[in-house]
Amino acid sequence: MTKSTDLQHRVITVIGIRLLSQSLGEQLTKLLGRHKMIQRFLRSQLQKFERQHNYDASYMHHINQHSSSAAARLLLFSAMTDFKGANVNVWAGAALNSTLSGDCGPCAQLSIDRSIELGVPAEGLKACLNKDWTQAKEVGLGFRFSNAVLENSDSLQPLRDEIKLEHGETTLIAASYAASCFQVYPLIKRALGYDKQCEQLQIDDSTLAYVP
């Protein structure tokens, strides 16, 4: 190879590297811009959620601040937790028990408030906290099922059968999702250091303390 040809190859290589670097830089700039846009969008959605439910979502803001990808994944998790099946009362009871298993503070209050917004009877929720299963009715069925799932107790099979027989397979699926998934939020809060001590829960005009 002549010196002239060798020089040409070096020049072409340098130009190619510069063009590639420029292209990668442009792509990186676009990705970072897109990341900031997603981050701002998620932040606005979280702030809206906080206002609607009087809830402190600091741990979600923390996640979004460091990784909008991680925050988006957490928000998408609600696709499972929001599946209510054919009976919202059973779902609400299962969701409340699962949440209480990881937290008896703000997350539990949020679960109660959202259930009432969906038309779940407040008396059923109160009865669950008081362990009055006769009064708790369908909400209590979901609550006890969720507890049996998490404790893997002998009562799981009869409760499973009761839900299927009286409310159908989709209600059982929804209660299973709720039992398994609602504890995730308070546990993530705890893991990140945003958990709070147990506090009394408000249902309508009643203030109750939950004792596991």
C-alpha positions in Angstrom: 0.0 0.0 0.0 1.4 3.4 -1.0 1.8 6.3 1.5 -0.9 8.2 -0.5 -3.3 5.3 -0.2 -2.6 4.8 3.5 -3.2 8.5 4.1 -6.5 8.3 2.3 -7.6 5.4 4.4 -6.7 7.2 7.6 -8.6 10.3 6.5 -11.7 8.2 5.6 -11.5 6.4 8.9 -11.3 9.7 10.9 -14.2 11.2 8.9 -16.2 8.0 9.4 -15.6 8.1 13.2 -16.5 11.7 13.4 -19.7 11.2 11.4 -20.6 8.2 13.6 -19.9 10.1 16.8 -22.0 13.0 15.5 -24.9 10.6 14.7 -24.6 8.9 18.1 -24.5 12.3 19.8 -27.6 13.4 17.9 -29.4 10.2 18.9 -28.3 10.6 22.5 -29.6 14.2 22.6 -33.0 13.1 21.2 -33.2 10.3 23.7 -32.4 12.6 26.6 -34.9 15.1 25.4 -37.5 12.4 25.1 -36.6 11.2 28.6 -37.1 14.7 30.0 -40.4 14.9 28.3 -41.6 11.6 29.7 -40.3 12.6 33.1 -42.3 15.8 33.0 -45.4 14.0 31.9 -45.2 11.4 34.6 -44.6 14.1 37.2 -47.7 16.0 36.1 -49.7 12.7 36.3 -48.4 12.0 39.8 -49.2 15.5 41.0 -52.7 15.1 39.6 -53.1 11.8 41.4 -51.9 13.4 44.7 -54.5 16.2 44.4 -57.3 13.8 43.6 -56.7 11.4 46.5 -54.9 13.6 49.1 -52.0 11.3 48.9 -48.3 11.9 49.3 -46.6 10.1 46.3 -43.1 11.2 47.2 -41.6 7.8 46.7 -43.0 7.7 43.1 -41.6 11.2 42.5 -38.2 9.9 43.7 -38.4 7.0 41.3 -39.3 9.2 38.4 -36.6 11.7 39.2 -33.9 9.0 38.9 -35.5 6.8 36.1 -38.7 7.7 34.1 -38.4 4.1 32.8 -38.7 2.7 36.3 -41.6 5.1 37.1 -43.5 4.2 33.9 -43.2 0.5 34.8 -44.6 1.1 38.3 -47.5 3.0 36.9 -48.2 0.3 34.3 -48.4 -2.2 37.2 -51.8 -0.7 37.9 -53.1 -2.6 34.8 -53.1 -5.6 37.0 -54.3 -4.0 40.3 -57.2 -2.2 38.6 -58.7 -5.4 37.2 -61.9 -5.7 39.4 -63.7 -8.7 37.8 -67.4 -9.1 38.3 -67.7 -8.0 41.9 -65.9 -4.9 43.0 -66.6 -5.5 46.7 -64.7 -8.8 46.8 -61.8 -7.1 44.9 -61.8 -4.2 47.4 -61.6 -6.5 50.4 -58.7 -8.4 48.8 -57.0 -5.2 48.0 -57.4 -3.7 51.5 -56.0 -6.8 53.2 -53.0 -7.0 50.8 -52.2 -3.3 51.4 -52.5 -3.7 55.2 -50.1 -6.6 55.0 -47.4 -4.1 54.0 -48.7 -0.9 55.5 -51.4 0.4 57.9 -51.0 4.1 57.0 -51.3 6.2 53.9 -51.5 3.3 51.4 -54.2 1.7 53.4 -56.1 5.0 53.6 -55.8 5.4 49.9 -57.2 1.9 49.3 -60.2 2.7 51.5 -60.8 6.0 49.8 -60.6 4.6 46.3 -62.9 1.7 47.2 -65.6 4.0 48.6 -65.3 6.1 45.4 -66.1 2.9 43.5 -69.2 2.4 45.5 -67.9 -0.2 47.9 -70.0 0.0 51.2 -68.1 1.8 53.9 -69.7 -0.5 56.5 -68.1 -3.5 54.9 -64.7 -1.9 55.0 -65.2 -0.9 58.7 -66.3 -4.5 59.5 -63.1 -5.9 57.9 -61.0 -3.7 60.2 -63.0 -4.9 63.2 -62.9 -8.5 61.9 -66.7 -8.6 61.9 -67.1 -11.0 59.0 -70.9 -11.3 59.2 -71.2 -7.6 58.7 -68.3 -7.4 56.2 -70.2 -9.6 53.7 -68.7 -9.6 50.2 -65.9 -7.2 51.2 -65.0 -9.6 54.1 -65.0 -12.5 51.7 -62.3 -10.8 49.6 -60.4 -9.7 52.7 -60.3 -13.2 54.2 -59.4 -14.7 50.8 -56.5 -12.3 50.5 -55.3 -13.1 54.0 -55.5 -16.8 53.3 -53.4 -16.4 50.1 -50.7 -14.4 51.9 -50.6 -16.8 54.8 -51.1 -19.9 52.7 -53.7 -21.1 55.3 -56.0 -24.1 55.2 -59.0 -21.8 54.7 -57.8 -20.8 51.2 -59.4 -23.7 49.3 -63.0 -23.2 50.7 -62.7 -19.4 50.3 -61.5 -19.9 46.7 -64.5 -22.2 46.0 -66.9 -19.8 47.6 -65.8 -16.9 45.4 -66.0 -19.0 42.3 -69.4 -20.4 43.1 -71.0 -17.1 44.1 -69.2 -14.6 42.0 -67.5 -16.4 39.1 -64.0 -17.0 37.8 -63.2 -13.3 36.8 -63.9 -12.2 40.4 -61.5 -14.9 41.6 -58.9 -13.7 39.2 -59.4 -10.1 40.3 -59.2 -11.0 43.9 -56.0 -13.1 43.2 -54.4 -10.1 41.5 -55.4 -7.8 44.3 -54.1 -10.2 47.0 -50.8 -10.6 45.3 -50.2 -7.1 44.0 -51.5 -4.4 46.3 -48.8 -5.1 48.9 -46.2 -4.2 46.3 -46.7 -0.4 46.7 -46.2 -0.2 50.5 -43.3 -2.6 50.2 -41.6 -0.4 47.6 -42.1 2.6 49.9 -40.5 0.7 52.7 -37.6 -0.4 50.6 -36.9 3.2 49.5 -37.3 4.6 53.0 -40.6 6.4 52.5 -42.7 4.2 54.7 -44.6 5.8 57.6 -45.6 4.4 61.0 -49.1 2.9 61.4 -51.8 5.4 61.9 -55.6 5.4 62.4 -57.7 5.0 59.4 -60.7 7.2 58.5 -63.9 5.7 57.0 -66.7 8.2 56.7 -67.0 9.7 60.2 -65.3 6.8 61.9 -61.7 6.6 63.0 -60.4 3.1 63.4 -57.1 1.4 64.2 -56.2 -1.9 62.5 -54.7 -4.6 64.6 -53.4 -7.5 62.5 
